[in-house]
Amino acid sequence: MRPARPKRTRLRARVKQAAKLPRLGDEQCTELEDAIGYKFKDRSLLDRAMTHSSAVQEHGARFSYERLEFLGDRVLGLVIANLLFEKFEGEPEGGLAPRLNALVNRDACASVARKLGLDRYLILDPAEEKAGGRAKTSILSDICEAVLGAVYLDGGLKPATRLIETCWGPLLKSVGKRPKDPKSALQEWAQGQGFATPSYEIVGQVGPDHAPEFAARVLVGEFEPVEGRGLSKQDAQRAAAKLMLVEHNVEGFTADDA
């Protein structure tokens, strides 16, 4: 059994490791703080929120945005659920759930990330950069949630709520009318065409265990199957259903929905 390294040696090793970690410049941090309307006490949280796992492979996943994304996802869900609870007083759970899904899904988070310009501060390795990682919806969604997690850790729920209310305000206005669930809409359409109930199959899964992305395929009658992706199996099925509805020009569903 090897003897433990002296405390001073371990400290030097941690300092050396920290020095190698990718970081945003002071000017970049200031620009990013201005964009989100929050000034960090601990800017290392902001560094981590912007760091893709590809850029810190030699250091381990805890130095990327993944843990912050996990936390930010829960903060976002809580705040949006509370906002919907207050906005739609008396609405049953069945009316709140689809609105919640529409506001916290991957596309909504990626849209907020683009509006804030978070992609400009994303830290990637050269290979992921070349592969177009800076524009990937899945990565933009992740860093949006990671920033929320970082703000929550640095300042608590109040500034995180303020940021969500600001960035999701326009999206909240868009869900006044209860969104039609695409799976239900597809079933109605299929039955109207004389086909059996659509069938779904999960055909793939990628990403880390705490935030996997699923691929689902939907089959309707004699038509070609269509695949959709989502951060849960249900989201992937809804995405596939949306694409099928768009493909067949079903009223109420456009390419912007898919």
Backbone bond lengths (Angstrom), bond angles and torsions (degrees), N, CA, C in turn:
res aa  C-N    CA-C-N  psi(-1)  N-CA   C-N-CA  omega(-1)  CA-C   N-CA-C  phi
1 M - - - 1.473 - - 1.532 109.71 -
2 R 1.363 115.92 126.27 1.451 119.62 -177.30 1.524 110.69 -76.30
3 P 1.329 117.74 137.46 1.467 119.96 178.69 1.524 110.45 -67.31
4 A 1.325 115.04 147.33 1.463 120.28 179.29 1.520 110.19 -66.05
5 R 1.315 116.77 145.05 1.453 119.79 177.78 1.515 110.25 -69.40
6 P 1.320 118.02 146.91 1.469 120.12 176.99 1.522 110.89 -57.10
7 K 1.316 116.63 151.38 1.457 122.48 -176.87 1.526 111.13 -55.72
8 R 1.342 117.72 -40.98 1.457 121.36 -178.01 1.526 110.43 -64.53
9 T 1.335 116.48 -38.07 1.464 120.74 179.03 1.520 110.52 -66.30
10 R 1.345 115.58 -41.94 1.462 119.27 178.56 1.516 110.62 -63.34
11 L 1.322 117.61 -39.19 1.453 121.81 179.70 1.522 110.79 -64.17
12 R 1.356 116.48 -43.45 1.462 119.76 178.30 1.520 110.86 -61.92
13 A 1.351 115.92 -38.06 1.463 120.20 -179.74 1.525 111.04 -65.01
14 R 1.351 116.28 -40.49 1.462 119.63 178.98 1.522 111.17 -66.83
15 V 1.338 116.62 -39.27 1.462 120.66 178.94 1.526 109.94 -64.75
16 K 1.334 116.52 -42.16 1.465 121.23 179.12 1.526 110.54 -63.76
17 Q 1.337 115.99 -41.14 1.459 120.38 179.17 1.520 110.58 -64.82
18 A 1.325 116.74 -44.53 1.462 121.19 -179.44 1.523 111.22 -61.41
19 A 1.344 116.12 -34.87 1.457 120.02 -179.31 1.524 111.81 -65.61
20 K 1.337 116.65 -26.13 1.461 120.86 -178.63 1.531 112.88 -84.86
21 L 1.314 117.56 -15.17 1.458 120.59 -176.78 1.521 110.60 -68.57
22 P 1.338 117.51 141.92 1.468 120.23 178.91 1.522 110.79 -67.54
23 R 1.316 115.09 143.94 1.461 119.86 -178.71 1.520 110.51 -140.74
24 L 1.322 114.96 154.64 1.452 121.14 172.27 1.526 108.63 -80.51
25 G 1.322 116.86 150.41 1.452 119.90 174.49 1.518 110.54 -74.07
26 D 1.321 116.29 163.01 1.468 120.52 -179.47 1.532 111.22 -58.45
27 E 1.328 116.05 -40.50 1.473 119.57 -179.89 1.522 111.13 -65.79
28 Q 1.330 116.14 -39.65 1.464 119.92 177.96 1.522 110.95 -64.29
29 C 1.324 116.35 -42.59 1.471 119.98 178.76 1.524 110.77 -60.49
30 T 1.329 116.31 -43.32 1.459 120.39 -179.98 1.523 110.88 -63.32
31 E 1.337 116.72 -43.22 1.466 120.60 178.36 1.526 111.02 -61.75
32 L 1.322 115.51 -42.11 1.461 120.20 -178.97 1.522 111.42 -68.01
33 E 1.332 116.54 -40.37 1.465 120.13 176.47 1.529 111.17 -62.17
34 D 1.328 115.88 -39.89 1.471 119.75 177.48 1.530 110.57 -63.67
35 A 1.329 116.49 -38.66 1.473 120.75 -177.70 1.522 111.55 -65.28
36 I 1.340 116.62 -39.16 1.467 119.24 -176.99 1.530 112.51 -95.26
37 G 1.332 116.35 -8.00 1.460 119.56 177.68 1.515 114.09 72.67
38 Y 1.326 116.11 33.52 1.470 119.44 179.22 1.528 108.94 -146.78
39 K 1.329 117.46 133.07 1.464 123.18 178.61 1.529 109.06 -102.56
40 F 1.312 116.48 122.14 1.455 121.87 -176.28 1.525 112.44 -79.92
41 K 1.312 114.81 140.65 1.460 120.87 169.54 1.522 109.15 -79.74
42 D 1.330 116.20 -37.71 1.464 122.54 179.28 1.523 108.73 -117.59
43 R 1.321 115.66 98.20 1.466 120.00 -175.60 1.526 113.11 -72.59
44 S 1.314 117.12 -13.32 1.465 118.41 177.42 1.533 110.38 -63.93
45 L 1.328 117.03 -27.00 1.460 120.68 175.62 1.522 110.82 -65.28
46 L 1.318 116.19 -36.40 1.455 121.18 178.77 1.529 110.28 -69.38
47 D 1.338 116.27 -39.95 1.471 120.35 174.66 1.519 110.71 -56.76
48 R 1.320 115.05 -47.41 1.463 119.33 -176.39 1.522 111.44 -68.08
49 A 1.329 117.09 -36.89 1.464 120.52 -179.62 1.524 111.87 -64.16
50 M 1.324 117.40 -24.75 1.456 122.01 -177.97 1.532 113.23 -98.31
51 T 1.324 117.92 0.17 1.461 121.24 -172.98 1.519 112.34 -99.62
52 H 1.318 115.79 114.11 1.461 122.22 176.19 1.522 109.28 -73.81
53 S 1.322 116.80 149.71 1.472 120.91 -176.97 1.523 112.08 -59.57
54 S 1.335 117.97 -26.92 1.464 120.24 179.89 1.524 112.04 -62.67
55 A 1.341 117.18 -26.19 1.461 121.58 -176.46 1.524 113.35 -85.48
56 V 1.335 117.31 -10.26 1.474 120.24 -176.99 1.525 111.58 -132.71
57 Q 1.310 117.24 32.65 1.461 120.56 -176.85 1.524 112.32 -57.04
58 E 1.330 116.77 -38.77 1.467 119.73 -177.42 1.521 112.60 -73.82
59 H 1.328 117.88 -15.16 1.466 120.89 -176.69 1.523 113.55 -100.06
60 G 1.327 117.62 -18.74 1.454 120.13 -178.58 1.517 112.08 104.99
61 A 1.328 115.07 155.50 1.469 121.65 -172.60 1.525 113.15 -63.49
62 R 1.327 118.77 -23.85 1.467 118.74 -174.87 1.527 112.18 -67.42
63 F 1.336 117.89 -12.24 1.455 120.44 179.80 1.532 112.04 -97.01
64 S 1.333 117.42 2.65 1.455 120.67 176.35 1.526 108.90 -100.30
65 Y 1.334 115.81 -174.28 1.466 119.84 -176.21 1.526 113.37 -80.14
66 E 1.322 119.37 -3.61 1.457 120.85 -167.92 1.521 113.92 -61.15
67 R 1.330 118.03 -43.07 1.467 119.99 -179.91 1.531 110.82 -68.54
68 L 1.336 116.78 -39.02 1.461 119.99 178.01 1.521 111.08 -66.99
69 E 1.324 116.03 -36.76 1.467 120.13 177.06 1.525 110.67 -61.41
70 F 1.331 116.07 -42.80 1.463 121.60 178.07 1.526 110.36 -57.16
71 L 1.314 116.31 -44.88 1.469 120.87 -179.79 1.525 111.07 -70.07
72 G 1.332 116.22 -45.57 1.461 120.29 -177.96 1.517 112.96 -61.96
73 D 1.327 116.45 -34.18 1.462 120.63 177.41 1.522 110.49 -59.76
74 R 1.326 116.69 -41.53 1.473 120.85 -179.51 1.528 111.16 -72.09
75 V 1.330 116.72 -38.23 1.466 120.15 177.87 1.530 109.64 -63.08
76 L 1.324 116.57 -45.49 1.460 121.33 179.49 1.527 111.10 -60.36
77 G 1.326 116.01 -46.26 1.455 119.94 -179.99 1.512 112.49 -60.25
78 L 1.340 116.48 -42.49 1.467 120.74 179.77 1.528 111.40 -64.09
79 V 1.326 116.42 -48.39 1.465 119.98 -176.01 1.528 111.03 -66.37
80 I 1.328 117.04 -44.98 1.465 119.96 -179.90 1.526 110.43 -64.55
81 A 1.340 117.17 -41.35 1.470 119.94 178.35 1.522 110.74 -59.88
82 N 1.332 116.77 -40.79 1.460 120.57 179.34 1.529 111.17 -67.21
83 L 1.341 116.68 -40.99 1.461 120.51 178.83 1.533 110.79 -62.78
84 L 1.321 116.61 -42.29 1.461 120.55 178.69 1.525 111.10 -67.07
85 F 1.327 116.01 -38.89 1.465 121.54 179.37 1.524 110.21 -59.38
86 E 1.328 115.85 -40.40 1.467 120.37 -179.37 1.528 111.86 -78.57
87 K 1.324 117.11 -39.12 1.464 121.42 -175.89 1.528 112.49 -69.95
88 F 1.340 115.95 -39.13 1.465 120.24 -176.19 1.526 109.36 -112.00
89 E 1.313 114.97 63.88 1.473 121.11 -178.51 1.527 109.54 -61.61
90 G 1.306 115.25 130.10 1.447 120.80 179.43 1.512 114.26 89.48
91 E 1.351 117.23 -9.16 1.463 120.82 178.70 1.527 109.35 -71.30
92 P 1.330 119.13 132.45 1.466 120.66 178.28 1.530 111.66 -70.18
93 E 1.306 115.06 166.21 1.473 120.59 -178.39 1.521 111.19 -55.80
94 G 1.333 116.25 -36.57 1.449 120.12 -179.20 1.515 113.44 -63.64
95 G 1.325 117.38 -21.09 1.455 120.87 176.86 1.514 112.82 -92.43
96 L 1.332 116.46 -24.90 1.459 120.67 -179.90 1.528 112.24 -81.72
97 A 1.325 117.09 -38.13 1.465 121.38 -174.26 1.524 113.57 -58.60
98 P 1.346 120.07 -47.75 1.467 118.56 179.93 1.520 112.90 -66.58
99 R 1.340 116.63 -30.83 1.466 119.51 176.19 1.532 110.12 -67.53
100 L 1.324 116.05 -42.32 1.461 120.28 177.71 1.524 110.11 -59.44
101 N 1.311 116.95 -47.41 1.463 121.03 -179.46 1.522 111.21 -60.10
102 A 1.324 116.92 -38.16 1.464 120.78 -179.00 1.522 112.35 -68.24
103 L 1.336 117.02 -24.79 1.461 121.20 -175.51 1.520 114.52 -96.32
104 V 1.326 117.62 -22.38 1.468 119.54 -175.93 1.526 112.48 -113.18
105 N 1.316 118.16 6.53 1.461 118.78 -177.78 1.524 111.30 -75.68
106 R 1.318 115.56 175.17 1.463 122.31 -175.11 1.521 112.26 -58.00
107 D 1.329 116.41 -44.16 1.460 119.93 -176.25 1.531 111.60 -66.11
108 A 1.333 117.03 -38.90 1.464 120.42 179.18 1.524 110.64 -64.58
109 C 1.327 116.38 -44.21 1.468 120.53 -179.72 1.530 110.91 -65.80
110 A 1.329 116.68 -41.36 1.463 120.39 179.15 1.521 110.65 -64.45
111 S 1.340 116.72 -37.03 1.458 120.82 178.12 1.526 110.84 -62.44
112 V 1.329 116.66 -43.21 1.461 120.78 177.52 1.529 110.38 -63.68
113 A 1.325 116.63 -41.84 1.467 120.89 179.60 1.524 111.07 -59.92
114 R 1.330 116.38 -41.81 1.471 120.07 179.59 1.526 111.07 -66.07
115 K 1.323 116.86 -41.93 1.467 120.31 -179.27 1.529 111.12 -64.41
116 L 1.326 116.43 -34.38 1.465 120.74 178.87 1.525 112.29 -81.06
117 G 1.333 116.58 -13.23 1.465 120.26 -178.33 1.513 113.58 75.13
118 L 1.327 117.34 26.90 1.463 120.25 -177.98 1.523 112.53 -63.24
119 D 1.328 116.78 -27.18 1.466 119.82 -178.33 1.522 112.04 -59.86
120 R 1.327 118.06 -27.39 1.473 121.28 -178.10 1.529 112.01 -69.10
121 Y 1.321 116.80 -19.65 1.466 120.21 -174.93 1.531 112.81 -109.92
122 L 1.314 116.94 2.60 1.449 122.25 -178.60 1.529 110.70 -66.42
123 I 1.321 116.85 133.31 1.464 122.75 179.78 1.522 108.54 -101.91
124 L 1.337 116.58 114.25 1.456 123.33 -178.08 1.520 110.33 -125.55
125 D 1.323 116.41 160.92 1.462 118.25 170.55 1.536 107.45 -82.65
126 P 1.340 118.07 162.95 1.475 120.78 -175.41 1.523 113.63 -56.41
127 A 1.325 117.46 -37.03 1.465 120.32 -177.90 1.526 111.27 -65.70
128 E 1.341 116.82 -45.00 1.467 120.69 179.20 1.521 110.70 -68.65
129 E 1.317 116.49 -34.93 1.467 120.82 176.04 1.521 109.90 -61.00
130 K 1.328 116.21 -47.06 1.466 121.52 -179.34 1.524 110.84 -64.65
131 A 1.328 117.32 -31.23 1.469 121.86 -178.77 1.530 112.47 -79.16
132 G 1.329 116.47 1.05 1.467 120.18 177.97 1.511 114.01 85.16
133 G 1.335 116.96 23.65 1.462 120.57 -177.62 1.513 114.15 -58.28
134 R 1.320 116.88 -30.24 1.463 120.76 -177.27 1.530 112.22 -66.10
135 A 1.321 116.48 -20.39 1.468 119.99 -178.58 1.521 112.66 -108.11
136 K 1.331 118.32 0.21 1.462 120.75 -176.69 1.530 110.93 -71.11
137 T 1.318 115.53 130.20 1.465 120.70 -179.84 1.522 111.46 -59.00
138 S 1.330 117.05 -40.63 1.468 119.94 -177.82 1.525 111.34 -63.40
139 I 1.337 117.70 -41.60 1.463 121.12 -179.34 1.526 110.41 -71.52
140 L 1.329 117.77 -40.72 1.458 120.32 178.62 1.521 111.20 -63.14
141 S 1.326 116.21 -38.56 1.461 120.09 176.31 1.527 110.53 -62.30
142 D 1.325 115.73 -42.72 1.464 120.98 -179.28 1.524 112.02 -62.05
143 I 1.342 117.06 -46.85 1.467 117.96 -176.32 1.527 111.30 -71.25
144 C 1.324 116.66 -27.81 1.469 118.86 174.96 1.525 109.79 -61.55
145 E 1.322 116.32 -48.10 1.465 120.51 179.06 1.523 111.23 -67.54
146 A 1.339 117.08 -34.56 1.463 120.30 178.86 1.528 111.08 -64.61
147 V 1.323 117.21 -39.14 1.467 120.78 177.09 1.528 110.43 -63.31
148 L 1.325 116.86 -41.00 1.464 119.79 176.76 1.534 110.61 -61.61
149 G 1.326 116.18 -41.69 1.458 120.01 177.55 1.511 111.84 -63.25
150 A 1.335 116.59 -39.54 1.462 121.09 179.65 1.528 111.20 -66.50
151 V 1.333 116.37 -43.30 1.469 120.24 178.26 1.526 110.33 -62.51
152 Y 1.323 116.62 -41.11 1.468 120.76 179.15 1.533 111.08 -62.61
153 L 1.328 116.83 -44.87 1.465 119.60 -179.75 1.525 111.31 -66.28
154 D 1.326 117.04 -37.22 1.459 120.90 -175.36 1.519 112.76 -78.82
155 G 1.343 116.30 -37.69 1.459 118.26 -173.06 1.509 116.04 -126.88
156 G 1.337 117.05 -9.05 1.449 119.57 179.63 1.523 112.76 98.11
157 L 1.324 115.85 -173.18 1.455 121.53 -174.09 1.531 112.92 -71.53
158 K 1.323 117.97 -30.98 1.465 120.19 -175.37 1.526 112.54 -61.23
159 P 1.350 120.16 -53.36 1.472 118.83 178.53 1.515 113.20 -67.35
160 A 1.342 116.91 -31.59 1.463 119.55 176.87 1.524 110.19 -64.55
161 T 1.324 116.77 -41.84 1.469 121.39 177.83 1.518 110.67 -63.85
162 R 1.327 116.65 -42.41 1.466 120.83 179.91 1.538 110.65 -61.71
163 L 1.330 116.66 -41.58 1.461 120.60 179.00 1.526 110.92 -64.84
164 I 1.320 116.86 -42.81 1.467 121.14 179.81 1.524 110.75 -65.58
165 E 1.327 116.60 -43.49 1.468 119.72 179.54 1.532 111.28 -60.80
166 T 1.343 116.10 -37.76 1.457 120.57 179.75 1.526 111.72 -70.02
167 C 1.327 115.69 -48.91 1.466 120.24 -173.38 1.520 113.34 -78.35
168 W 1.311 116.99 -30.82 1.462 120.28 -178.30 1.533 112.87 -97.82
169 G 1.353 116.52 -0.13 1.455 119.61 -179.32 1.521 113.66 -53.60
170 P 1.351 118.54 -52.13 1.469 119.38 179.28 1.525 112.81 -61.22
171 L 1.328 116.94 -34.97 1.463 120.11 179.00 1.519 111.12 -69.37
172 L 1.337 116.39 -35.72 1.466 120.38 178.32 1.532 111.15 -62.12
173 K 1.333 115.58 -37.35 1.464 119.31 179.64 1.524 111.46 -66.38
174 S 1.332 115.67 -25.73 1.467 119.21 -175.16 1.522 113.00 -81.05
175 V 1.327 117.95 -8.73 1.465 119.68 -177.43 1.527 111.64 -106.97
176 G 1.343 116.86 24.00 1.458 119.92 176.92 1.513 110.93 -59.16
177 K 1.332 115.13 -42.82 1.452 119.61 175.55 1.512 108.70 -87.77
178 R 1.308 116.43 130.53 1.457 120.71 -177.04 1.530 110.40 -57.74
179 P 1.353 117.14 120.91 1.460 119.34 -179.81 1.529 111.21 -62.65
180 K 1.303 115.82 140.91 1.454 119.98 177.77 1.517 109.31 -81.17
181 D 1.311 116.58 126.89 1.456 120.54 -179.23 1.531 109.47 -66.65
182 P 1.340 117.97 123.03 1.466 119.79 -175.94 1.521 113.93 -62.68
183 K 1.328 117.92 -30.27 1.465 119.25 178.34 1.533 110.62 -67.07
184 S 1.335 115.47 -41.27 1.465 118.94 177.95 1.526 110.66 -66.76
185 A 1.353 115.13 -41.41 1.461 119.46 179.63 1.525 111.23 -63.61
186 L 1.333 116.70 -39.89 1.460 120.00 -179.72 1.527 110.97 -67.11
187 Q 1.328 115.88 -38.43 1.460 119.21 178.24 1.528 110.96 -63.37
188 E 1.338 116.61 -43.02 1.462 120.30 178.29 1.528 110.79 -62.44
189 W 1.338 115.43 -43.52 1.463 119.39 -179.29 1.528 111.28 -64.72
190 A 1.347 115.79 -43.98 1.469 119.85 -179.28 1.529 111.19 -61.28
191 Q 1.322 115.59 -43.51 1.458 119.06 179.11 1.523 110.95 -64.60
192 G 1.333 116.60 -35.79 1.450 120.51 178.06 1.524 112.76 -66.79
193 Q 1.355 114.91 -25.06 1.465 120.48 177.56 1.529 112.04 -88.42
194 G 1.336 115.78 -2.12 1.454 119.49 179.61 1.509 114.83 86.87
195 F 1.348 117.18 16.40 1.458 121.10 -179.51 1.525 111.13 -100.93
196 A 1.314 114.99 164.10 1.462 120.92 176.68 1.527 109.74 -72.96
197 T 1.320 115.68 171.27 1.468 120.97 178.27 1.528 110.48 -57.74
198 P 1.341 118.55 134.39 1.469 120.92 178.57 1.520 111.37 -55.80
199 S 1.325 116.21 144.92 1.468 120.72 177.47 1.524 109.38 -114.08
200 Y 1.330 114.66 143.85 1.463 121.14 -176.50 1.529 110.32 -119.77
201 E 1.336 114.58 148.34 1.458 120.36 178.35 1.525 108.61 -142.76
202 I 1.341 116.80 130.99 1.460 120.97 175.15 1.529 107.27 -81.11
203 V 1.334 116.61 119.95 1.462 120.52 -172.32 1.526 113.53 -113.93
204 G 1.321 117.63 -0.23 1.453 118.42 179.48 1.515 112.55 -171.96
205 Q 1.336 115.15 159.93 1.463 121.85 176.84 1.520 108.45 -152.15
206 V 1.341 116.78 128.88 1.457 121.76 177.58 1.524 108.85 -133.69
207 G 1.335 116.25 169.25 1.457 120.54 176.44 1.509 113.29 94.83
208 P 1.342 117.04 173.80 1.469 122.04 -178.99 1.523 111.59 -68.32
209 D 1.336 115.91 159.42 1.464 120.54 -176.58 1.528 112.52 -60.68
210 H 1.346 117.01 -34.65 1.465 118.68 -176.13 1.529 112.13 -79.27
211 A 1.337 117.91 -15.29 1.464 120.54 -179.80 1.527 109.97 -146.86
212 P 1.321 116.69 65.41 1.470 119.31 -178.79 1.521 111.89 -74.21
213 E 1.314 115.79 157.59 1.460 122.08 172.67 1.522 107.46 -117.45
214 F 1.320 115.82 129.18 1.458 121.00 -175.62 1.528 110.62 -106.88
215 A 1.323 115.05 152.88 1.459 121.97 173.45 1.518 107.52 -118.24
216 A 1.336 116.11 130.07 1.458 121.25 -179.50 1.522 109.50 -124.69
217 R 1.321 115.44 146.29 1.459 121.80 177.84 1.522 108.81 -116.53
218 V 1.336 116.01 137.05 1.452 120.71 177.46 1.523 109.13 -116.97
219 L 1.329 115.50 138.56 1.459 121.97 178.27 1.525 109.13 -120.65
220 V 1.326 114.93 131.56 1.465 121.40 177.97 1.520 108.20 -133.21
221 G 1.318 115.97 117.36 1.460 121.14 175.21 1.506 113.38 48.71
222 E 1.324 115.47 -129.47 1.463 122.11 -174.94 1.526 112.85 -93.20
223 F 1.344 116.92 2.45 1.460 119.85 -175.84 1.527 111.99 -78.78
224 E 1.339 114.59 158.11 1.462 120.36 176.00 1.524 109.12 -64.14
225 P 1.341 117.27 138.23 1.466 119.18 178.16 1.523 111.31 -64.33
226 V 1.322 115.64 154.59 1.463 122.19 -179.47 1.522 108.41 -127.20
227 E 1.330 116.96 141.84 1.461 121.37 -179.93 1.519 111.21 -112.28
228 G 1.335 115.37 144.22 1.451 122.03 175.53 1.513 110.11 -135.15
229 R 1.329 116.87 161.93 1.465 121.42 -178.74 1.522 111.20 -124.63
230 G 1.336 115.79 151.53 1.457 120.38 178.98 1.513 111.17 -165.14
231 L 1.335 115.90 166.42 1.463 120.99 -177.23 1.523 112.62 -82.20
232 S 1.333 117.20 -1.54 1.458 122.46 170.97 1.525 106.67 -141.60
233 K 1.311 116.91 165.91 1.460 119.84 179.58 1.524 110.82 -62.87
234 Q 1.338 116.27 -38.81 1.458 120.60 179.00 1.531 111.03 -65.43
235 D 1.353 116.35 -41.41 1.464 119.89 178.83 1.526 110.67 -63.32
236 A 1.333 116.45 -40.41 1.460 120.12 179.41 1.526 110.63 -64.11
237 Q 1.332 116.87 -39.96 1.460 120.81 178.13 1.530 110.73 -65.95
238 R 1.334 116.77 -41.30 1.468 120.05 177.80 1.531 110.77 -62.96
239 A 1.344 115.68 -41.13 1.465 119.75 179.46 1.524 110.76 -62.62
240 A 1.329 116.77 -41.63 1.466 120.77 178.64 1.529 110.20 -64.48
241 A 1.336 116.20 -42.25 1.458 120.33 178.87 1.530 111.00 -62.19
242 K 1.347 116.84 -42.79 1.463 121.00 177.94 1.520 111.11 -58.65
243 L 1.331 115.83 -46.35 1.461 119.85 -178.34 1.530 111.31 -62.77
244 M 1.324 116.23 -38.69 1.460 119.80 178.30 1.540 110.02 -64.75
245 L 1.332 116.82 -42.20 1.466 120.88 179.16 1.525 111.42 -64.27
246 V 1.333 115.86 -41.41 1.462 120.07 178.84 1.525 110.33 -65.57
247 E 1.317 115.98 -43.05 1.466 121.12 -178.01 1.527 111.88 -59.29
248 H 1.335 115.43 -32.40 1.469 119.51 -177.79 1.533 112.55 -104.78
249 N 1.366 114.36 17.54 1.470 120.54 171.88 1.531 113.48 55.53
250 V 1.322 115.91 41.36 1.460 119.85 178.08 1.526 108.93 -74.08
251 E 1.309 116.69 131.51 1.467 121.82 -176.61 1.535 111.06 -57.08
252 G 1.321 115.61 136.09 1.466 121.00 178.25 1.514 113.31 97.31
253 F 1.346 117.00 -7.01 1.468 120.65 -179.89 1.521 108.96 -129.05
254 T 1.346 115.09 123.94 1.457 121.33 -178.59 1.513 109.76 -122.20
255 A 1.311 116.06 174.16 1.465 121.16 179.40 1.517 111.42 -59.48
256 D 1.329 117.68 -29.25 1.460 120.45 178.74 1.515 112.11 -66.66
257 D 1.337 117.01 -23.76 1.456 120.86 179.41 1.517 111.91 -79.03
258 A 1.309 117.65 -24.25 1.467 121.54 -171.43 1.504 112.34 -81.59
